[in-house]
Amino acid sequence: MNQNQPVVKKNNSYTIVAIVFIFIFIGMVIGILFLFKNAIKQSTNQSTKQTELQKNLVYKDIFVFKGNGKKKSEVFHLTGNEAKFVYKYSPGSETEIFTVYVVDKGVDILEKGEIPEIMAANKKEESESIIYKSEGDYYLDVNAVGDWEIIVQEKQ
């Protein structure tokens, strides 16, 4: 019997060590899950706060540009918030051309090429268009036949 007792004790010590490791592993998994839960909760709270801030912002005029024919504007700054054009166009003849480009400061659209933000071919148009631009300095390049007015607005 004495020979069997040490073997049983040895098996019991392995069993105890295995159980301790299992508890440590379970504790680690629970800890990691807790950390992920807190990280997701913080991310959701930040998103909610940003959404609430965006709801409180209103569009304000930041730049007005008007004229007729082809013109380039002065440089204006966008902060990266939601922005839009409010524009009016009245053609001066049978030809209806109205295109507006938002161009990075220092860039020439004839060299780089751009896609217009507004393109109209109507007798008369008054409308709005959202601008998707990151923070930076821009100018407007307008090509039109007739009179036009463009107001750049940004949420502030």
VOGU-3710 file (C-alpha; in Angstrom, 3 decimals, decimal comma):
1> mnqnqpvvkk> 0,000/0,000/0,000  2,815/2,419/0,642  3,846/2,217/-2,969  0,336/3,144/-4,144  0,002/6,160/-1,846  2,835/8,231/-3,380  1,399/7,558/-6,868  -2,007/8,770/-5,708  -0,454/11,867/-4,161  1,484/12,494/-7,359
11> nnsytivaiv> -1,708/12,243/-9,419  -3,497/14,514/-6,941  -0,748/17,142/-7,221  -0,980/17,036/-11,059  -4,738/17,327/-10,798  -4,468/20,288/-8,439  -1,941/22,013/-10,722  -4,211/21,378/-13,739  -7,239/22,790/-11,889  -5,249/25,878/-10,852
21> fififigmvi> -4,180/26,439/-14,467  -7,785/26,035/-15,660  -8,963/28,641/-13,129  -6,153/30,985/-14,185  -7,112/30,497/-17,846  -10,812/31,111/-17,134  -9,882/34,239/-15,159  -7,793/35,519/-18,050  -10,632/34,938/-20,538  -13,114/36,729/-18,267
31> gilflfknai> -10,648/39,616/-17,834  -10,161/39,960/-21,595  -13,914/39,875/-22,189  -14,367/42,561/-19,530  -11,726/44,751/-21,218  -13,397/44,335/-24,626  -16,792/45,163/-23,130  -15,403/48,391/-21,609  -13,624/49,343/-24,846  -16,820/48,868/-26,866
41> kqstnqstkq> -18,805/50,833/-24,286  -16,314/53,742/-24,448  -16,341/53,704/-28,252  -20,153/53,782/-28,282  -20,182/56,663/-25,791  -17,731/58,666/-27,929  -19,785/58,030/-31,076  -22,946/59,107/-29,276  -21,274/62,306/-28,035  -20,007/63,124/-31,548
51> telqknlvyk> -23,463/62,515/-33,007  -25,035/64,762/-30,362  -22,485/67,492/-31,151  -23,239/67,193/-34,880  -26,979/67,530/-34,164  -26,375/70,814/-32,345  -24,386/72,293/-35,233  -26,111/74,482/-37,821  -25,069/75,524/-41,317  -23,446/78,958/-41,412
61> difvfkgngk> -22,250/80,925/-44,444  -18,472/80,849/-44,686  -17,963/82,100/-48,240  -20,068/83,866/-50,889  -19,032/84,006/-54,541  -21,094/85,522/-57,349  -20,613/86,697/-60,869  -21,145/85,671/-64,467  -19,105/83,691/-66,918  -15,917/81,838/-66,008
71> kksevfhltg> -14,289/82,887/-62,722  -11,970/81,601/-59,994  -12,664/82,553/-56,378  -10,435/83,594/-53,551  -9,213/80,824/-51,271  -11,490/79,764/-48,391  -11,016/77,256/-45,554  -13,125/74,189/-44,735  -12,763/72,630/-41,289  -13,866/69,137/-42,333
81> neakfvykys> -17,370/69,452/-40,872  -20,401/68,845/-43,074  -20,520/71,482/-45,790  -22,793/72,378/-48,690  -23,374/74,795/-51,563  -26,501/76,884/-51,826  -26,546/78,173/-55,384  -28,565/80,099/-57,985  -28,006/80,085/-61,720  -29,708/82,054/-64,505
91> pgseteiftv> -28,434/81,494/-68,040  -27,770/84,578/-70,120  -28,629/83,085/-73,500  -29,833/79,936/-75,185  -26,668/78,191/-74,011  -26,938/76,768/-70,510  -23,597/75,918/-68,950  -22,958/75,914/-65,211  -20,205/73,873/-63,608  -18,569/74,425/-60,232
101> yvvdkgvdil> -15,347/72,789/-59,121  -13,960/72,817/-55,559  -10,207/72,800/-56,040  -7,332/72,402/-53,553  -5,366/75,612/-53,093  -2,443/75,710/-55,519  -3,892/73,134/-57,927  -4,905/73,980/-61,497  -7,827/71,894/-62,766  -6,514/72,131/-66,337
111> ekgeipeima> -3,370/70,309/-65,264  -4,800/67,840/-62,744  -8,357/67,419/-63,965  -11,309/67,442/-61,582  -14,909/66,296/-61,416  -17,407/69,134/-60,949  -19,318/69,371/-57,668  -22,213/71,013/-59,524  -23,168/70,591/-63,146  -26,405/72,093/-64,425
121> ankkeesesi> -27,950/72,552/-67,848  -31,338/74,061/-66,969  -33,007/77,323/-67,909  -32,782/78,420/-64,283  -31,754/76,574/-61,160  -31,734/77,221/-57,418  -30,599/74,306/-55,312  -28,206/72,864/-52,737  -25,444/70,285/-52,937  -23,437/68,610/-50,165
131> iyksegdyyl> -19,638/68,952/-50,342  -17,474/66,047/-49,173  -14,089/67,622/-48,516  -11,592/67,178/-45,708  -10,118/70,083/-43,781  -8,100/72,356/-46,003  -7,891/75,441/-48,187  -9,877/75,478/-51,436  -11,067/77,770/-54,199  -14,025/77,591/-56,579
141> dvnavgdwei> -13,544/77,373/-60,318  -16,841/78,293/-62,018  -17,585/77,892/-65,704  -20,938/79,354/-66,705  -22,881/81,267/-69,306  -25,057/83,635/-67,308  -25,312/84,918/-63,754  -24,697/82,787/-60,693  -24,298/82,972/-56,934  -22,728/80,323/-54,717
151> ivqekq> -22,818/80,324/-50,925  -20,538/77,831/-49,205  -21,953/76,810/-45,827  -20,450/74,615/-43,136  -21,873/73,201/-39,921  -20,533/75,093/-36,921
//
